[in-house]
């Protein structure tokens, strides 16, 4: 009997540790420290870091009820808004990887948790590339034969994603699951 209790406790600890590790792999529970120098790359990266932080906390703890919430028949659900933010994160990432945006013929179904983690990872990868860049002008947005300069990334997908993070916060409040009041977007941390 003692052996079963011991094995049960060990499995519980392993499960808890695995959850802690997987949560650690998700970026932006805090904004990373800012760089010591101001360059186009560090400023653009910081914008994406701020977006990642807002996205992390606007989507943290959403329930299936929150994801399905829709304010009106013509409105988007929170899940549809999150899907749109994910697509914007792909455009931002592709720009920094200097890859064209290609509509995938096969859409892969992801759970909300998978999509959330991938969106945050996309933001982090793009920010890390920009942070070390000497020339952000090379990161164009490419759709087919159309190339847009990096400026369009700023006022396009980056700011659009910030806009939609605000919508997710509004939707979650309306569905009865308010945004964590301890989040400080000014400091990029959770208030003590």
Secondary structure, 3 states (H helix, E strand, C coil): CHHHHHHHHHHHHHHHHHHHHHHHCCCCCCCCCCCCCCCHHHHHHHHHHHHHHHHHHHHCCCCHHHHHCCCCCCCCCHHHHHHHHHHHHHHHHHHHCCCCECCCCCCCCCCHHHHHHHHHHHHHHHHHHHHCCCCHHHCCEEECCEEECHHHHHHHHHHHHHHHHHHHHHHHHHCCCCCCCCEECCCCEECC
